[in-house]
Amino acid sequence: MKKYKSARHVGTIFILAALCLLCSCVGRIAEKPAFALKEVSLTLHSMKELKALLTVEVKNPNKFALNFKSLEYRFVLDQQEAGKGVYAEPFQVPASSAREITIPLTIGFDDMGTCFKSFILGKDVPYKVEGTVHLKLLWGSVKIPFAKEGHLNIKS
């Protein structure tokens, strides 16, 4: 009888150890999703701020669907933080495909600094979108950082 109990405990410990290894290796099992800023739509909200909609394409390179719980982001224009927020609507990107999401952002004119003049003159303004995505997994969730840089031009 004692051998049976210890064998059951060994089996339970083995399963728990395997689950822990899976959690620690999720970055090696799953490839990171790729993010591309497709479009920025600006609307004058008041004399002090702009409302922006960032259209972001999320590409899933994996052979299985990715379930996103949320997305924390920070938008930087010309090395100055223009806004940040949380996209808390869960969404799914099917296996080996892409999906576009629209992220709202409020940008204060005070936060735009020198890049406001560049926009008016039609010059390129460097941007950076960075943050963390929260993926829902079978055994919990995992946080994956992301960053995307490029240039915005008001004419394009």
ABEGO torsion letter per residue (X at the ends): XAAAAAAAAAAAAAAAAAAAAAAAAAAAABBBBBBBBABBBBBBABAABBBBBBBBBBBBABABBBBBABBBBBBBBGGBBAEBBBBABBBBBBBGBBBBBBBBBBBBAAAAEAAAAAAAAGBBBBBBBBEBBBBBBAAEBBBBBBBBBBBBBAAX
